[in-house]
Amino acid sequence: MQIEPRRWPGRVVPSTDADVDVAVESLCVRASWPDADRRWVRRLLEPWFTAGWCVDALLAAIDKKPDGTRQGRPRSRAQVAHEFLRARLRTWTADGAGLAKPPLSGVSLGEWYRVNRRNTALHAPRRATGLTSDGERARAESRALAHRRDPVERSREKGRRRQEVLDSLLTPGQEVPSFADSWKLVAELVPVPRVCSACGHVRNEVSRQAHRVA
């Protein structure tokens, strides 16, 4: 599987000669080293790739030391790319002999490919299920209502739909209460005060028991 240098996975440890070439090109592109001699960079990085280092780990080692402190200023145009890289990676040699553990762990290309396929399948859009007849009608009504640009018409349509829902809650055989029915209900619950036409005095009607005359 051939991968372009700009799309080479940074956590993949190259194993074949072709993968090493792509990984070297990817490092030079990401480090903005267009003038780097790829042959010298490859010769320098081959032992690191064999030790399990990936491109992301190498770029992290260029910026920081094993203790987390910064390596220094970025490479200048006067510095040769592979010599600059050699100096930066020197701090990552264990006792000057072996190579230190990479700051970022890497995976093989086959493992990365399996994980990438699994993630793609998990995040793939699911196939939509078919709607029922009621769902199709509701969607059509919703789309028709959305295309109406007149706000007054949309408000009337919304009120009509709300009224239909309220009417569906009525007991079968009963009519919708009118405005007069509402006032009648209020009059039954709240006593109406009597007002004297002469003085304007408000007199509440209180029911009293009649006195029996002996």
Disulfide bonds with the S-S distance in Angstrom:
none
